[in-house]
Amino acid sequence: MVNGIYTGRNGMMLLQEMVDNTTNNLANATTTGFKKSLMSSIAEVNNKRNNENLLYHDESHWMADNRIDFEQGSLVDTGNPMDVAIEGKGFFQVETPDGVRYSRTGSLTRNGMGEVTTLQGFKVLDSSGSPIQAEGAAFSVSSNGNVQVDGQSVGKIAVVNFENPQELQRVGQNSYKLPEGSEQVALPSEDFTLRQGYIEASNVNVVESMVELIRFQRNYEMDQKAVQSEDETLQKAVNEIGRIG
Amino acid sequence: MIRSLYTAASGMKVNQAYVDNISNNLSNVNTVGFKKSKIEFEDLMYQTMKEPGSENGDGTKAPVGVQIGLGARVVAADKQFMQGNMEQTGNPLDAAIQGDGFFQVRLTNGEIGYTRAGDFKLSGDGYMCTNEGKILEPGIVIPEGVQDLYIDGDGRVMGTTQSGALPEEFGKLELARFINPAGLRAQGGNLYTQTEASGEPVIGEPGLDGFGELKNQYLESSNVQMVEEMVSMIVAQRAYEISSKAITTSDEMLQTATGLKR
């Protein structure tokens, strides 16, 4: 009996998290290179027998996971030579104060020393892990990452990928990191084309997200009704069945 | 739940900044030498509810974790130094830079300002200056009564003082360029000043060493593209609306939760 109330409560708490997640996707609908989070829930329901061999309903685990949807975002023409979008699989390697991070956001710029950086000031690295020095006027990036300035080759932007990119953790600032203790290493990506003068738009689909919001809200209301009717039943049990006379 | 209210608010805030920036670009669609800005966003930190690889209740390892993001913020309004269109004016003191570089002017505080707007005038004592009276650096004096004034592709200001005489040179325009022009600080009045991010200016002659060429009697118009800005405005408005819907949803769900207890 009381079990049912907790089931409803678990559902409501889970749905709150799912709304939080969808809201974050929506807030980043205009963030360059953003990849949406897909959240799913699994209810683990078991009918077990206890010591006295009586059947009981064990429903303790509500597991949710959210995977990053690395689906390609649409490429938007900006005409700015410092914008470089990855078409296909992979990430730029950037050097942050906290170590190497991975990012899909190719709105690049140069710092006062002429090194290619992201707009956050993180240095974009080549395959050996060093920054790319690009002083000069005409900046061009070929489809495989070769950087030329005024016709001189100055380095190659590394695009890396992972066997299981789902293991990546989001750290904000449009970047990802490998979790500590991960056995994965960044491998050169084999399936990508760099597009100079384009940015990769966020892959959030607003229609999908709106439908999700409606669905979560209605499910939430249904769970609330379930809790309420459990409550009413309990009330009857407590107040009416026991009444004498 | 309360989390999603703030997340959605951050989404509304970034899109408000987006519209602010578009409006500024649009209001400068006819400003000579204006360079549009592009606003860029980044996601905020994530709250990790479950680490990937952590153990589930039944002893299996979770292949993916649970991370919930907290919204978005503005990371940069990035000046786009793409070439603007060239417009012919017929004015002998107008010069447009075709390519890389800035004109240098002396600001009132003694510092050097940089500009792409080449609609020069003459000050009371004959110096070439901007519309706001900021004198070009190095200073070029044009004597009274000069005829057939022109600026050649190398930046030399030429003219004849007597009819029938050969043109003489009154001075030479120099250009400055930066490793990272996007790092310049926009001062308003079409002026930029140097910052740590822009790097030190490199001074040179127009048309040499990667500097742009000068086109006399032309002005560089604003590089704002109306259609592009209008499309961005639609995107920003819709994104703003949709974040507001997320707030409504969260609010109604909170109301539902409150309705649990009668």
Interface residues (C-beta under 8 A of the other chain):
Chain A: M12 L15 Q16 E17 V19 D20 N21 T22 T23 N24 N25 L26 A27 N28 A29 T30 T31 T32 F34 S37 M39 E44 S60 H61 M63 A64 D65 N66 R67 T78 G79 N80 M82 T105 S107 T109 R110 N111 G112 M113 G114 L119 Q120 E135 G136 A137 A138 D150 N164 Q166 E167 Q169 R170 V171 G172 Q173 N174 P179 G181 S182 V206 S209 M210 L213 I214 F216 Q217 Y220 E221 Q224 V227 Q228
Chain B: M1 R3 S4 T7 A8 S10 G11 V14 N15 Y18 K38 E40 F41 E42 D43 L44 M45 Y46 T48 M49 K50 E51 P52 G53 N56 G57 D58 A62 P63 V64 G65 V66 Q67 I68 G69 L70 G71 A72 V75 A76 D78 Q80 M82 G99 D100 R177 I179 N180 A182 G183 T195 E196 A197 S198 G199 E200 G210 F211 V235 A236 R238 A239 I242 S243 K245 A246 T249 S250 E252 M253 T256 A257 G259 L260 R262
